[in-house]
Structures are given as C-alpha cells and as structure tokens.
Amino acid sequence: MGPNEKQTIQIIGGGFSGLIQAYYLVEAGYSVKIIEKRDRWGGLIGSVQKGDFFFEHAANAMMANRELERVAEKVGVALVSTKRAARRRYIFSNGQMKRWPVSFAESLPFLSFLLQRKWKSARHAPLPDESMRDWGIRSFGVGLTDYLLSPALQGVYATSSDQLSASLILDSLNNRPRKGQLRGSVSPQGGMQEWLDKMGHYLQEQGVEFCFNAPMTTFDFRQPTVLAMGLQSLKEAVVTEQIPMPASLSDTRCASLTSVSLGFSAEEHKLSEGFGCLFPKPEKFHALGVLFNHSIFPGRVAAGASETWILNDEKIAFSRMSSAALLRYVRSDRSLLSSSWTEPDAMSVAQWPQSIAVYDAALAQFIMDYQKQKWPFLLMGHYLGDLGLAKLLFHAQANVEKIKGGYFG
C-alpha cells in the first residue's frame, strides 16, 4: 500500500478536466471521489450519432503530444490522425475561401517574425493591457491581423482578438509539450465520447467513486478538494457556497458557444475538402467558422457532406435560439460559400451558455492572484492560462505535485 493510498481527494466536476485530474491522482496512489451535478461524465464534450452522421457536441480533437499518447494507451484509447485533406485550412476573403488570405507584401513582417523567432524579442513583447489585435497590428499590420491572426484566434478562443490579452495568449504559446509519435490534431477513433467513456470506466476499475446528480450542498469542503468546474460555475459557487477565492475572479468573463452540425447525404453538397474555413470579422458572417467533418477524421462519414458551424453570442444570443432559427442563420452564411441548398438529412445543435473563459486582462489578473498564495482548494480547468484539452494533462500533473508536497496539510 502506497503512502498516499488512504488519503481521499474530492474532485468537484466530472467533465474532461475532472476525469484527467482523477487519472493522475490515482496514478500517484490517491483515493478519489468525483462529484458531478449532471447524470453523466463529460461536461461539454460528447458525441452523437444522427442517422448516418457522427457529430461532436464541442471539441472534436486534441493536439498530439507524448503524454497524451501515453495516457490514451493506458486507458485503451486508439488515437487517429487527421486525413491528408485536413491539411488544407481556409480563411474567407474577398468572396472566396483562401488558404493564405493576405498579399505577399502583407506577409513579409509575419514571415520575418517566424524565421527569426522574434516573439522572444523585446520589440514584440506585449505591452501592459495590450489586446491581441493591437499587438498584431503593431507587429504585422492591419491586413494580416484582421485576415489571419484574428480569425485563427477566434477559432480557438471563441472571442474577438480585440478582447484577448496579448500577454496571456503569448505566454501560453511558450508552454509546448514534448512531441510524441503523432502530429497535429488527433482524436479517439470513436470520437471524443470514446475518450470520456474509456477514461470513466478505467477510473471506476481503479476504485474511483462517482457521485452523479449531486447538488452543491452535498459537498464536504473539509476534505482535500480540487475544483474542476468551469469558470462560470466556479464564480457561482464562490457566491452561493462562500468559497474563498481571489476577489479578481468576479471580474472575469465567459463567452457562450453554439455548434450547429449538418449532414447531407449527397456528395455534391460538400462545401470543400479540408479542415474548415474561418470567417474574419470584416466579412460579416454570423458564424466564427465552419468545420468540414467529412475531411477531418476517418470513419466519421460514410458518404455525403458533414459540417459544423461555430457561433458565439458576441452580437446575437445564439445560445438561447431555437434550432429552426439557428438553421436560418447558418443557411444565410452558407449561401456566401455555395449557391446550392437543400434541407439537411441530419442536424445536431449544442448550446453552451457562459461556457468558455474569455482570455482577457481580467482573467490574467485572476490567474496571477490565484498563483500568488495558497487557497483552501486547488483549481483545474481550461481557464488557467492554457486553452486546449491536451494541455489540461499538465495542469493535472502540477496539481498532483502540489498535493504530494503537502498542499492540503
């Protein structure tokens, strides 16, 4: 019996963050209890089969790295790389999808930046409270910022670049995990739900106790606890349960996300072959972008076209809209890419109000305040400075090291 085996760590939240935190605690010899308010594990993540079409509720992939591959093998998940066609990624500009939407002259500052590794230079260091858009314009000019940098950022952070903190975003780019055998975006062969289910079942086999449909009032905060809930849930818990946290938490914000997935049986309804297309703000789309699911991972679509449109609530409250109304907006956007339209053979809508942390100056301040001192609870989530499912593995490992070092006494 290991020295930590008798100590039970309580994890509040059974989403991707909570499951991966439990995995590393079990690996280190701790007993674990996961408390989840829903009737299932997974949180935002999940997959659904609609007829001949397979759709993801939220994230459809993770960035490959050595540690992710190790964990996947341990829990029995086979990871697959993207199809060759997925290497083509588009940005809409001047009425068409383009793989490089700016001129050669506009590209020169950016190419010099990459070739000479200038992101480490003093000139390109972010200024205090500088937004990513302002940093981009200062570094590369308006054209490249609005038609390359900003669309790429909103595709990841679901937030306009003029709201994103340059220091927070650029700091996260320095935290690159070690490469494994796979490269780029990867996914479980059976979709993201396979990762959740195999991880959940593995944890059950290791003795992890799951408590589903558990209200906040059932938590025993005298136990060592990791709060693996989303940022909005954390803010609410601080108010209702009087959980001590930095006062700057109240200034943080969350963005709402909606995905509309469509399936068309006929091949001629494919918009393109590729990973997807991002829509710069000046192009006046309602959506942030569209994924071409039929071209991304093998085995997801037997025939025909499958696409997922991503929208946020920056101007219109899509997360509270009916499916019929959402389809009208998507059809309007789709008409800018293709003149043909037919009613989809399958449709899936996932709406997540206040679900994504806004990586702005307020969040940067909260992270700094949280890290400055010891709190009664440890945090785990995608709002701690590195957005991306694969990077959560390293936050979970860091929490385990803190616990092993006597964080909870």
BATORPA-449571 format. One record per residue (C-alpha): x, y, z; residue number from 1. Coordinates in nm, 3 decimals, m for minus. Layout:
// BATORPA-449571
+---------+---------+---------+-----+
|    east |   north |      up | num |
+---------+---------+---------+-----+
|       X |       Y |       Z | NUM |
...
+---------+---------+---------+-----+
// end
This chain:
// BATORPA-449571
+---------+---------+---------+-----+
|    east |   north |      up | num |
+---------+---------+---------+-----+
|   0.000 |   0.000 |   0.000 |   1 |
|   0.143 |   0.336 |  m0.105 |   2 |
|   0.188 |   0.620 |   0.142 |   3 |
|  m0.089 |   0.825 |  m0.020 |   4 |
|  m0.336 |   0.545 |  m0.072 |   5 |
|  m0.554 |   0.616 |   0.230 |   6 |
|  m0.599 |   0.986 |   0.159 |   7 |
|  m0.911 |   1.067 |  m0.043 |   8 |
|  m0.912 |   1.364 |  m0.277 |   9 |
|  m1.251 |   1.505 |  m0.371 |  10 |
|  m1.294 |   1.638 |  m0.725 |  11 |
|  m1.590 |   1.865 |  m0.796 |  12 |
|  m1.678 |   1.824 |  m1.162 |  13 |
|  m1.683 |   1.516 |  m1.383 |  14 |
|  m1.601 |   1.676 |  m1.717 |  15 |
|  m1.281 |   1.626 |  m1.914 |  16 |
|  m1.087 |   1.826 |  m1.652 |  17 |
|  m1.218 |   1.626 |  m1.358 |  18 |
|  m1.157 |   1.291 |  m1.525 |  19 |
|  m0.798 |   1.369 |  m1.620 |  20 |
|  m0.730 |   1.508 |  m1.272 |  21 |
|  m0.862 |   1.184 |  m1.124 |  22 |
|  m0.642 |   0.981 |  m1.358 |  23 |
|  m0.321 |   1.143 |  m1.232 |  24 |
|  m0.427 |   1.126 |  m0.867 |  25 |
|  m0.498 |   0.754 |  m0.899 |  26 |
|  m0.167 |   0.705 |  m1.075 |  27 |
|   0.002 |   0.874 |  m0.777 |  28 |
|  m0.171 |   0.640 |  m0.531 |  29 |
|  m0.456 |   0.856 |  m0.400 |  30 |
|  m0.816 |   0.753 |  m0.346 |  31 |
|  m1.053 |   0.972 |  m0.544 |  32 |
|  m1.418 |   1.071 |  m0.532 |  33 |
|  m1.571 |   1.262 |  m0.825 |  34 |
|  m1.884 |   1.466 |  m0.758 |  35 |
|  m2.080 |   1.571 |  m1.067 |  36 |
|  m2.403 |   1.772 |  m1.082 |  37 |
|  m2.520 |   1.605 |  m1.406 |  38 |
|  m2.622 |   1.243 |  m1.457 |  39 |
|  m2.315 |   1.163 |  m1.669 |  40 |
|  m1.947 |   1.236 |  m1.704 |  41 |
|  m1.809 |   1.454 |  m1.983 |  42 |
|  m1.928 |   1.811 |  m1.931 |  43 |
|  m1.937 |   1.996 |  m2.262 |  44 |
|  m1.761 |   1.719 |  m2.451 |  45 |
|  m1.962 |   1.444 |  m2.618 |  46 |
|  m2.050 |   1.274 |  m2.945 |  47 |
|  m2.382 |   1.188 |  m3.105 |  48 |
|  m2.489 |   0.966 |  m3.395 |  49 |
|  m2.769 |   1.106 |  m3.611 |  50 |
|  m2.860 |   0.851 |  m3.878 |  51 |
|  m2.554 |   0.809 |  m4.100 |  52 |
|  m2.377 |   1.107 |  m3.948 |  53 |
|  m2.149 |   1.136 |  m3.647 |  54 |
|  m2.127 |   1.475 |  m3.475 |  55 |
|  m1.929 |   1.618 |  m3.183 |  56 |
|  m2.100 |   1.840 |  m2.923 |  57 |
|  m1.795 |   2.061 |  m2.867 |  58 |
|  m1.423 |   1.994 |  m2.920 |  59 |
|  m1.358 |   1.743 |  m3.197 |  60 |
|  m0.985 |   1.692 |  m3.141 |  61 |
|  m0.680 |   1.730 |  m2.917 |  62 |
|  m0.328 |   1.840 |  m3.004 |  63 |
|  m0.094 |   1.542 |  m3.009 |  64 |
|   0.191 |   1.515 |  m2.759 |  65 |
|   0.389 |   1.238 |  m2.592 |  66 |
|   0.198 |   1.247 |  m2.263 |  67 |
|  m0.142 |   1.238 |  m2.431 |  68 |
|  m0.035 |   0.930 |  m2.626 |  69 |
|   0.085 |   0.761 |  m2.305 |  70 |
|  m0.241 |   0.824 |  m2.120 |  71 |
|  m0.450 |   0.715 |  m2.419 |  72 |
|  m0.264 |   0.385 |  m2.439 |  73 |
|  m0.307 |   0.329 |  m2.065 |  74 |
|  m0.686 |   0.368 |  m2.075 |  75 |
|  m0.728 |   0.182 |  m2.405 |  76 |
|  m0.799 |   0.468 |  m2.646 |  77 |
|  m0.667 |   0.442 |  m3.002 |  78 |
|  m0.582 |   0.788 |  m3.134 |  79 |
|  m0.611 |   0.866 |  m3.503 |  80 |
|  m0.457 |   1.149 |  m3.702 |  81 |
|  m0.645 |   1.368 |  m3.946 |  82 |
|  m0.690 |   1.279 |  m4.310 |  83 |
|  m0.449 |   1.423 |  m4.562 |  84 |
|  m0.724 |   1.654 |  m4.691 |  85 |
|  m0.747 |   1.818 |  m4.346 |  86 |
|  m0.411 |   1.986 |  m4.405 |  87 |
|  m0.600 |   2.237 |  m4.617 |  88 |
|  m0.735 |   2.512 |  m4.394 |  89 |
|  m0.916 |   2.813 |  m4.530 |  90 |
|  m0.994 |   3.173 |  m4.442 |  91 |
|  m1.267 |   3.359 |  m4.628 |  92 |
|  m1.153 |   3.672 |  m4.810 |  93 |
|  m1.293 |   3.878 |  m5.098 |  94 |
|  m1.576 |   3.638 |  m5.175 |  95 |
|  m1.388 |   3.309 |  m5.164 |  96 |
|  m1.210 |   3.061 |  m4.939 |  97 |
|  m0.833 |   3.104 |  m4.946 |  98 |
|  m0.550 |   2.909 |  m4.787 |  99 |
|  m0.347 |   3.231 |  m4.749 | 100 |
|  m0.576 |   3.535 |  m4.743 | 101 |
|  m0.319 |   3.819 |  m4.749 | 102 |
|  m0.074 |   3.952 |  m5.006 | 103 |
|   0.297 |   3.872 |  m5.014 | 104 |
|   0.382 |   4.225 |  m4.902 | 105 |
|   0.148 |   4.195 |  m4.603 | 106 |
|   0.304 |   3.857 |  m4.519 | 107 |
|   0.666 |   3.975 |  m4.502 | 108 |
|   0.661 |   4.103 |  m4.138 | 109 |
|   0.497 |   3.779 |  m4.024 | 110 |
|   0.743 |   3.556 |  m4.213 | 111 |
|   1.035 |   3.751 |  m4.070 | 112 |
|   0.879 |   3.714 |  m3.724 | 113 |
|   0.864 |   3.335 |  m3.760 | 114 |
|   1.201 |   3.281 |  m3.929 | 115 |
|   1.394 |   3.495 |  m3.682 | 116 |
|   1.199 |   3.377 |  m3.375 | 117 |
|   1.115 |   3.739 |  m3.296 | 118 |
|   0.841 |   3.651 |  m3.048 | 119 |
|   1.121 |   3.641 |  m2.790 | 120 |
|   1.248 |   3.990 |  m2.878 | 121 |
|   1.179 |   4.296 |  m2.665 | 122 |
|   1.014 |   4.474 |  m2.957 | 123 |
|   0.745 |   4.209 |  m2.987 | 124 |
|   0.687 |   4.166 |  m2.614 | 125 |
|   0.325 |   4.253 |  m2.530 | 126 |
|   0.264 |   4.589 |  m2.368 | 127 |
|   0.067 |   4.618 |  m2.042 | 128 |
|  m0.305 |   4.554 |  m2.105 | 129 |
|  m0.242 |   4.522 |  m2.480 | 130 |
|  m0.500 |   4.321 |  m2.675 | 131 |
|  m0.401 |   4.059 |  m2.929 | 132 |
|  m0.542 |   4.273 |  m3.210 | 133 |
|  m0.338 |   4.576 |  m3.102 | 134 |
|  m0.029 |   4.356 |  m3.065 | 135 |
|  m0.090 |   4.206 |  m3.409 | 136 |
|  m0.130 |   4.544 |  m3.577 | 137 |
|   0.185 |   4.671 |  m3.406 | 138 |
|   0.379 |   4.361 |  m3.515 | 139 |
|   0.234 |   4.277 |  m3.859 | 140 |
|  m0.008 |   4.546 |  m3.974 | 141 |
|  m0.386 |   4.561 |  m4.008 | 142 |
|  m0.430 |   4.333 |  m4.309 | 143 |
|  m0.255 |   4.028 |  m4.171 | 144 |
|  m0.401 |   4.082 |  m3.824 | 145 |
|  m0.763 |   4.104 |  m3.943 | 146 |
|  m0.740 |   3.830 |  m4.205 | 147 |
|  m0.504 |   3.577 |  m4.047 | 148 |
|  m0.420 |   3.631 |  m3.681 | 149 |
|  m0.764 |   3.737 |  m3.558 | 150 |
|  m0.964 |   3.462 |  m3.738 | 151 |
|  m0.720 |   3.199 |  m3.610 | 152 |
|  m0.754 |   3.326 |  m3.253 | 153 |
|  m1.135 |   3.347 |  m3.261 | 154 |
|  m1.140 |   2.991 |  m3.394 | 155 |
|  m0.958 |   2.877 |  m3.079 | 156 |
|  m1.078 |   3.117 |  m2.809 | 157 |
|  m1.431 |   3.193 |  m2.942 | 158 |
|  m1.360 |   3.561 |  m2.867 | 159 |
|  m1.262 |   3.861 |  m3.077 | 160 |
|  m0.891 |   3.941 |  m3.076 | 161 |
|  m0.959 |   4.294 |  m2.951 | 162 |
|  m1.078 |   4.137 |  m2.623 | 163 |
|  m0.793 |   3.887 |  m2.579 | 164 |
|  m0.497 |   3.966 |  m2.356 | 165 |
|  m0.174 |   3.959 |  m2.558 | 166 |
|   0.040 |   3.870 |  m2.255 | 167 |
|  m0.187 |   3.582 |  m2.157 | 168 |
|  m0.212 |   3.437 |  m2.508 | 169 |
|   0.157 |   3.473 |  m2.594 | 170 |
|   0.267 |   3.325 |  m2.261 | 171 |
|   0.060 |   3.017 |  m2.333 | 172 |
|   0.242 |   2.968 |  m2.666 | 173 |
|   0.567 |   2.913 |  m2.477 | 174 |
|   0.426 |   2.610 |  m2.294 | 175 |
|   0.481 |   2.348 |  m2.562 | 176 |
|   0.462 |   1.983 |  m2.455 | 177 |
|   0.707 |   1.723 |  m2.581 | 178 |
|   0.623 |   1.572 |  m2.916 | 179 |
|   0.518 |   1.212 |  m2.949 | 180 |
|   0.480 |   0.985 |  m3.249 | 181 |
|   0.168 |   1.164 |  m3.376 | 182 |
|   0.148 |   1.521 |  m3.502 | 183 |
|  m0.118 |   1.788 |  m3.511 | 184 |
|  m0.483 |   1.726 |  m3.427 | 185 |
|  m0.578 |   1.377 |  m3.311 | 186 |
|  m0.898 |   1.216 |  m3.190 | 187 |
|  m1.009 |   0.884 |  m3.046 | 188 |
|  m1.112 |   0.651 |  m3.325 | 189 |
|  m1.468 |   0.650 |  m3.195 | 190 |
|  m1.487 |   1.025 |  m3.129 | 191 |
|  m1.446 |   1.229 |  m2.812 | 192 |
|  m1.717 |   1.033 |  m2.633 | 193 |
|  m1.492 |   0.726 |  m2.656 | 194 |
|  m1.222 |   0.910 |  m2.461 | 195 |
|  m1.472 |   1.005 |  m2.190 | 196 |
|  m1.623 |   0.658 |  m2.160 | 197 |
|  m1.295 |   0.467 |  m2.158 | 198 |
|  m1.143 |   0.710 |  m1.912 | 199 |
|  m1.452 |   0.692 |  m1.689 | 200 |
|  m1.461 |   0.311 |  m1.695 | 201 |
|  m1.087 |   0.290 |  m1.634 | 202 |
|  m1.123 |   0.514 |  m1.327 | 203 |
|  m1.410 |   0.301 |  m1.196 | 204 |
|  m1.191 |  m0.008 |  m1.234 | 205 |
|  m0.924 |   0.173 |  m1.029 | 206 |
|  m1.173 |   0.231 |  m0.749 | 207 |
|  m1.273 |   0.592 |  m0.816 | 208 |
|  m1.616 |   0.669 |  m0.669 | 209 |
|  m1.855 |   0.867 |  m0.891 | 210 |
|  m2.144 |   1.061 |  m0.738 | 211 |
|  m2.382 |   1.184 |  m1.010 | 212 |
|  m2.677 |   1.424 |  m0.975 | 213 |
|  m2.505 |   1.568 |  m0.671 | 214 |
|  m2.611 |   1.922 |  m0.570 | 215 |
|  m2.357 |   2.168 |  m0.432 | 216 |
|  m2.498 |   2.128 |  m0.081 | 217 |
|  m2.378 |   1.765 |  m0.065 | 218 |
|  m2.009 |   1.857 |  m0.091 | 219 |
|  m1.788 |   1.814 |   0.214 | 220 |
|  m1.543 |   2.102 |   0.183 | 221 |
|  m1.345 |   1.979 |   0.483 | 222 |
|  m1.192 |   1.718 |   0.254 | 223 |
|  m0.897 |   1.795 |   0.026 | 224 |
|  m1.072 |   1.923 |  m0.285 | 225 |
|  m0.990 |   2.004 |  m0.646 | 226 |
|  m1.249 |   2.227 |  m0.811 | 227 |
|  m1.266 |   2.100 |  m1.171 | 228 |
|  m1.571 |   2.301 |  m1.272 | 229 |
|  m1.598 |   2.563 |  m1.544 | 230 |
|  m1.518 |   2.926 |  m1.476 | 231 |
|  m1.883 |   3.034 |  m1.462 | 232 |
|  m1.970 |   2.750 |  m1.222 | 233 |
|  m1.675 |   2.849 |  m1.006 | 234 |
|  m1.795 |   3.209 |  m0.991 | 235 |
|  m2.142 |   3.092 |  m0.889 | 236 |
|  m2.002 |   2.855 |  m0.625 | 237 |
|  m1.795 |   3.134 |  m0.471 | 238 |
|  m2.117 |   3.330 |  m0.416 | 239 |
|  m2.353 |   3.051 |  m0.307 | 240 |
|  m2.107 |   2.845 |  m0.101 | 241 |
|  m1.883 |   3.131 |   0.010 | 242 |
|  m1.575 |   2.956 |  m0.127 | 243 |
|  m1.266 |   3.171 |  m0.065 | 244 |
|  m1.107 |   3.277 |  m0.393 | 245 |
|  m0.929 |   3.592 |  m0.519 | 246 |
|  m1.164 |   3.891 |  m0.545 | 247 |
|  m1.050 |   3.938 |  m0.906 | 248 |
|  m1.250 |   3.626 |  m1.000 | 249 |
|  m1.565 |   3.841 |  m1.011 | 250 |
|  m1.419 |   4.049 |  m1.296 | 251 |
|  m1.361 |   3.751 |  m1.525 | 252 |
|  m1.600 |   3.681 |  m1.812 | 253 |
|  m1.726 |   3.381 |  m2.006 | 254 |
|  m1.830 |   3.352 |  m2.369 | 255 |
|  m2.121 |   3.143 |  m2.495 | 256 |
|  m2.073 |   2.887 |  m2.769 | 257 |
|  m2.314 |   2.717 |  m3.009 | 258 |
|  m2.241 |   2.447 |  m3.265 | 259 |
|  m2.478 |   2.359 |  m3.548 | 260 |
|  m2.386 |   2.034 |  m3.725 | 261 |
|  m2.545 |   1.941 |  m4.057 | 262 |
|  m2.534 |   1.622 |  m4.261 | 263 |
|  m2.614 |   1.597 |  m4.633 | 264 |
|  m2.639 |   1.257 |  m4.800 | 265 |
|  m2.538 |   1.379 |  m5.146 | 266 |
|  m2.170 |   1.436 |  m5.223 | 267 |
|  m2.244 |   1.748 |  m5.428 | 268 |
|  m2.336 |   1.937 |  m5.112 | 269 |
|  m1.978 |   1.936 |  m4.984 | 270 |
|  m1.857 |   2.293 |  m4.944 | 271 |
|  m1.497 |   2.181 |  m4.983 | 272 |
|  m1.237 |   1.925 |  m4.883 | 273 |
|  m1.028 |   2.047 |  m4.593 | 274 |
|  m1.029 |   2.106 |  m4.218 | 275 |
|  m1.262 |   2.403 |  m4.237 | 276 |
|  m1.291 |   2.775 |  m4.304 | 277 |
|  m1.261 |   3.072 |  m4.067 | 278 |
|  m1.452 |   3.395 |  m4.118 | 279 |
|  m1.276 |   3.728 |  m4.050 | 280 |
|  m1.488 |   3.997 |  m3.885 | 281 |
|  m1.482 |   4.232 |  m4.187 | 282 |
|  m1.656 |   3.962 |  m4.396 | 283 |
|  m1.979 |   3.997 |  m4.190 | 284 |
|  m2.056 |   3.630 |  m4.126 | 285 |
|  m2.268 |   3.534 |  m3.828 | 286 |
|  m2.052 |   3.226 |  m3.755 | 287 |
|  m1.690 |   3.223 |  m3.644 | 288 |
|  m1.617 |   2.941 |  m3.885 | 289 |
|  m1.722 |   2.604 |  m4.023 | 290 |
|  m1.559 |   2.259 |  m3.993 | 291 |
|  m1.570 |   2.015 |  m4.285 | 292 |
|  m1.621 |   1.700 |  m4.078 | 293 |
|  m1.613 |   1.469 |  m4.379 | 294 |
|  m1.249 |   1.567 |  m4.442 | 295 |
|  m1.108 |   1.569 |  m4.088 | 296 |
|  m1.105 |   1.222 |  m3.929 | 297 |
|  m1.156 |   0.884 |  m4.097 | 298 |
|  m1.468 |   0.681 |  m4.033 | 299 |
|  m1.694 |   0.969 |  m3.931 | 300 |
|  m1.898 |   1.000 |  m4.251 | 301 |
|  m1.977 |   0.703 |  m4.478 | 302 |
|  m2.084 |   0.925 |  m4.768 | 303 |
|  m2.202 |   1.277 |  m4.834 | 304 |
|  m2.116 |   1.602 |  m4.658 | 305 |
|  m2.090 |   1.683 |  m4.289 | 306 |
|  m2.018 |   2.027 |  m4.147 | 307 |
|  m2.024 |   2.203 |  m3.809 | 308 |
|  m2.084 |   2.577 |  m3.779 | 309 |
|  m1.946 |   2.753 |  m3.469 | 310 |
|  m2.117 |   3.065 |  m3.333 | 311 |
|  m2.078 |   3.282 |  m3.025 | 312 |
|  m2.307 |   3.534 |  m2.857 | 313 |
|  m2.099 |   3.845 |  m2.918 | 314 |
|  m2.372 |   4.015 |  m3.122 | 315 |
|  m2.665 |   3.770 |  m3.128 | 316 |
|  m2.776 |   3.532 |  m2.849 | 317 |
|  m2.736 |   3.210 |  m3.049 | 318 |
|  m2.701 |   3.001 |  m2.732 | 319 |
|  m3.068 |   3.073 |  m2.649 | 320 |
|  m3.206 |   3.037 |  m3.001 | 321 |
|  m3.428 |   2.761 |  m3.141 | 322 |
|  m3.286 |   2.506 |  m3.385 | 323 |
|  m3.507 |   2.639 |  m3.665 | 324 |
|  m3.383 |   2.994 |  m3.613 | 325 |
|  m3.021 |   2.876 |  m3.597 | 326 |
|  m3.063 |   2.693 |  m3.926 | 327 |
|  m3.179 |   3.014 |  m4.093 | 328 |
|  m2.864 |   3.197 |  m3.984 | 329 |
|  m2.644 |   2.907 |  m4.093 | 330 |
|  m2.819 |   2.893 |  m4.429 | 331 |
|  m2.754 |   3.265 |  m4.473 | 332 |
|  m2.383 |   3.217 |  m4.403 | 333 |
|  m2.366 |   2.906 |  m4.617 | 334 |
|  m2.505 |   3.097 |  m4.916 | 335 |
|  m2.182 |   3.301 |  m4.916 | 336 |
|  m1.987 |   2.981 |  m4.978 | 337 |
|  m2.225 |   2.796 |  m5.209 | 338 |
|  m2.533 |   2.886 |  m5.410 | 339 |
|  m2.686 |   2.540 |  m5.370 | 340 |
|  m2.905 |   2.449 |  m5.073 | 341 |
|  m3.116 |   2.157 |  m4.965 | 342 |
|  m3.260 |   2.072 |  m4.627 | 343 |
|  m3.005 |   1.868 |  m4.427 | 344 |
|  m3.065 |   1.497 |  m4.376 | 345 |
|  m2.935 |   1.526 |  m4.019 | 346 |
|  m2.888 |   1.812 |  m3.775 | 347 |
|  m2.747 |   1.840 |  m3.425 | 348 |
|  m2.733 |   2.155 |  m3.210 | 349 |
|  m2.523 |   2.203 |  m2.896 | 350 |
|  m2.564 |   2.526 |  m2.698 | 351 |
|  m2.331 |   2.614 |  m2.412 | 352 |
|  m2.413 |   2.949 |  m2.246 | 353 |
|  m2.129 |   3.110 |  m2.050 | 354 |
|  m1.905 |   2.811 |  m2.114 | 355 |
|  m1.571 |   2.943 |  m2.243 | 356 |
|  m1.342 |   3.163 |  m2.037 | 357 |
|  m1.258 |   3.492 |  m2.206 | 358 |
|  m0.878 |   3.521 |  m2.210 | 359 |
|  m0.868 |   3.891 |  m2.131 | 360 |
|  m0.679 |   4.110 |  m1.885 | 361 |
|  m0.925 |   4.028 |  m1.606 | 362 |
|  m0.854 |   3.656 |  m1.640 | 363 |
|  m0.480 |   3.723 |  m1.646 | 364 |
|  m0.517 |   3.914 |  m1.318 | 365 |
|  m0.719 |   3.634 |  m1.158 | 366 |
|  m0.461 |   3.371 |  m1.258 | 367 |
|  m0.182 |   3.585 |  m1.109 | 368 |
|  m0.376 |   3.636 |  m0.786 | 369 |
|  m0.458 |   3.264 |  m0.759 | 370 |
|  m0.095 |   3.164 |  m0.808 | 371 |
|   0.039 |   3.419 |  m0.557 | 372 |
|  m0.086 |   3.241 |  m0.246 | 373 |
|  m0.224 |   2.915 |  m0.112 | 374 |
|  m0.602 |   2.866 |  m0.117 | 375 |
|  m0.819 |   2.602 |   0.056 | 376 |
|  m0.888 |   2.436 |  m0.282 | 377 |
|  m0.691 |   2.362 |  m0.596 | 378 |
|  m0.834 |   2.458 |  m0.933 | 379 |
|  m0.839 |   2.260 |  m1.255 | 380 |
|  m0.976 |   2.386 |  m1.585 | 381 |
|  m0.916 |   2.544 |  m1.923 | 382 |
|  m0.919 |   2.896 |  m1.774 | 383 |
|  m0.582 |   2.870 |  m1.600 | 384 |
|  m0.365 |   3.005 |  m1.881 | 385 |
|  m0.359 |   2.727 |  m2.140 | 386 |
|  m0.666 |   2.661 |  m2.353 | 387 |
|  m0.680 |   2.316 |  m2.510 | 388 |
|  m0.778 |   1.971 |  m2.387 | 389 |
|  m0.431 |   1.819 |  m2.423 | 390 |
|  m0.273 |   2.091 |  m2.208 | 391 |
|  m0.505 |   2.006 |  m1.920 | 392 |
|  m0.293 |   1.698 |  m1.863 | 393 |
|  m0.006 |   1.917 |  m1.746 | 394 |
|  m0.223 |   2.125 |  m1.513 | 395 |
|  m0.345 |   1.800 |  m1.357 | 396 |
|   0.012 |   1.680 |  m1.308 | 397 |
|   0.107 |   2.010 |  m1.147 | 398 |
|  m0.182 |   1.977 |  m0.900 | 399 |
|  m0.069 |   1.626 |  m0.806 | 400 |
|   0.282 |   1.754 |  m0.734 | 401 |
|   0.137 |   2.024 |  m0.508 | 402 |
|  m0.069 |   1.766 |  m0.319 | 403 |
|   0.229 |   1.534 |  m0.281 | 404 |
|   0.422 |   1.829 |  m0.144 | 405 |
|   0.169 |   1.875 |   0.137 | 406 |
|  m0.064 |   2.137 |  m0.012 | 407 |
|  m0.359 |   2.010 |   0.196 | 408 |
|  m0.150 |   1.955 |   0.508 | 409 |
+---------+---------+---------+-----+
// end
